[in-house]
Amino acid sequence: MQDDFIQRVHRCRTSSLSQPVRACCEYISLHLEDRLSLSMLARQTGYTENYLSKKFKRETSLTPNEYIRRQRLEQAAFLLRTTQDDVQNISERLQFCSQSYFADHFRRYFGVTPTEYRKQETH
């Protein structure tokens, strides 16, 4: 966890993102297990949803929802490597609407299912 924290701090300090987008990214990374929405992020920054969405996309090349999903998938991979939690529990914990939705996006992002990923990483 310490390495993860150090990497996050380093990314924030060396990032070319504006302060509001950087703040959104940090908020997202600290609240991956909570329900997140564009309206919540907009309130955090004081921008309208439309303006924040465009600014976020311009600076990160991802919409806020795409960024949230990617961060959750990265966290899922970390949990698969470091815990014995079952896939269903990880899916629910990270706010995926169903295990099949989670598995589908995980496979698209990592090229393998969550179960296959765990087997590869533990051997």
C-alpha positions as CSV (number, residue, x, y, z in Angstrom):
1,M,0.0,0.0,0.0
2,Q,2.9,2.3,0.7
3,D,4.2,1.9,-2.9
4,D,0.8,2.6,-4.2
5,F,0.5,5.8,-2.2
6,I,4.0,6.9,-3.3
7,Q,3.1,6.3,-7.0
8,R,-0.1,8.3,-6.7
9,V,1.7,11.2,-5.0
10,H,4.4,11.1,-7.7
11,R,1.8,11.1,-10.5
12,C,0.0,14.1,-9.0
13,R,3.2,16.1,-8.7
14,T,4.5,15.3,-12.1
15,S,1.2,15.5,-13.9
16,S,0.4,18.2,-16.5
17,L,-3.3,18.1,-15.4
18,S,-5.0,21.2,-14.2
19,Q,-5.6,21.5,-10.4
20,P,-9.4,20.7,-10.7
21,V,-8.9,17.7,-12.9
22,R,-6.0,16.5,-10.7
23,A,-8.3,17.0,-7.7
24,C,-11.0,14.9,-9.4
25,C,-8.5,12.1,-10.1
26,E,-7.4,12.1,-6.5
27,Y,-11.0,12.1,-5.2
28,I,-11.8,9.2,-7.5
29,S,-8.8,7.2,-6.4
30,L,-9.7,7.7,-2.7
31,H,-13.4,6.8,-3.2
32,L,-13.3,3.8,-5.7
33,E,-15.5,1.8,-3.4
34,D,-18.2,4.5,-3.2
35,R,-20.8,5.5,-5.7
36,L,-19.3,8.2,-7.9
37,S,-21.0,10.4,-10.4
38,L,-20.2,13.3,-12.6
39,S,-22.5,15.6,-10.6
40,M,-20.6,14.7,-7.4
41,L,-17.3,15.5,-9.1
42,A,-18.7,18.8,-10.5
43,R,-19.8,19.8,-7.0
44,Q,-16.3,19.1,-5.8
45,T,-14.7,21.4,-8.4
46,G,-17.4,24.0,-8.6
47,Y,-17.8,23.5,-12.3
48,T,-20.9,22.5,-14.3
49,E,-21.1,18.8,-15.3
50,N,-20.7,19.7,-18.9
51,Y,-17.7,21.9,-18.5
52,L,-16.0,19.4,-16.2
53,S,-16.6,16.6,-18.5
54,K,-15.1,18.4,-21.5
55,K,-12.2,19.6,-19.5
56,F,-11.5,16.2,-18.0
57,K,-11.7,14.5,-21.5
58,R,-9.4,17.2,-23.0
59,E,-6.8,16.7,-20.3
60,T,-6.9,12.9,-19.8
61,S,-8.3,11.6,-23.1
62,L,-11.0,9.8,-21.1
63,T,-14.4,10.8,-19.9
64,P,-14.8,10.9,-16.1
65,N,-16.8,7.6,-16.3
66,E,-14.1,5.9,-18.4
67,Y,-11.5,7.1,-15.9
68,I,-13.5,5.8,-12.9
69,R,-14.0,2.4,-14.6
70,R,-10.3,2.1,-15.4
71,Q,-9.3,3.0,-11.9
72,R,-11.7,0.5,-10.5
73,L,-10.4,-2.2,-12.9
74,E,-6.8,-1.4,-11.8
75,Q,-7.9,-1.7,-8.1
76,A,-9.7,-5.0,-8.9
77,A,-6.5,-6.4,-10.4
78,F,-4.6,-5.3,-7.2
79,L,-7.2,-7.0,-5.0
80,L,-7.1,-10.2,-7.2
81,R,-3.3,-10.2,-6.7
82,T,-3.2,-9.4,-3.0
83,T,-6.4,-10.9,-1.4
84,Q,-8.4,-14.1,-1.5
85,D,-11.7,-12.2,-1.9
86,D,-13.9,-13.9,-4.5
87,V,-14.6,-12.2,-7.8
88,Q,-18.2,-11.4,-6.9
89,N,-17.2,-9.7,-3.7
90,I,-14.6,-7.6,-5.6
91,S,-17.1,-6.7,-8.2
92,E,-19.7,-5.5,-5.6
93,R,-17.0,-3.7,-3.5
94,L,-15.9,-1.7,-6.5
95,Q,-19.5,-0.7,-7.5
96,F,-19.8,-2.7,-10.7
97,C,-23.5,-3.3,-11.4
98,S,-23.1,-7.1,-12.0
99,Q,-20.4,-9.7,-12.0
100,S,-20.8,-10.3,-15.7
101,Y,-20.4,-6.5,-16.5
102,F,-17.3,-6.5,-14.3
103,A,-15.9,-9.6,-16.0
104,D,-16.6,-8.3,-19.5
105,H,-14.8,-5.0,-18.8
106,F,-12.0,-6.7,-17.0
107,R,-11.4,-9.0,-20.0
108,R,-11.5,-6.0,-22.4
109,Y,-8.9,-4.1,-20.3
110,F,-6.6,-6.9,-19.3
111,G,-7.2,-9.5,-22.0
112,V,-8.2,-12.2,-19.5
113,T,-11.1,-12.9,-17.1
114,P,-10.6,-12.0,-13.5
115,T,-10.2,-15.6,-12.5
116,E,-7.6,-16.2,-15.2
117,Y,-5.8,-13.1,-14.1
118,R,-5.6,-14.3,-10.5
119,K,-4.3,-17.7,-11.6
120,Q,-1.6,-16.0,-13.8
121,E,-0.5,-13.6,-11.1
122,T,-0.3,-16.2,-8.3
123,H,1.8,-18.7,-10.2
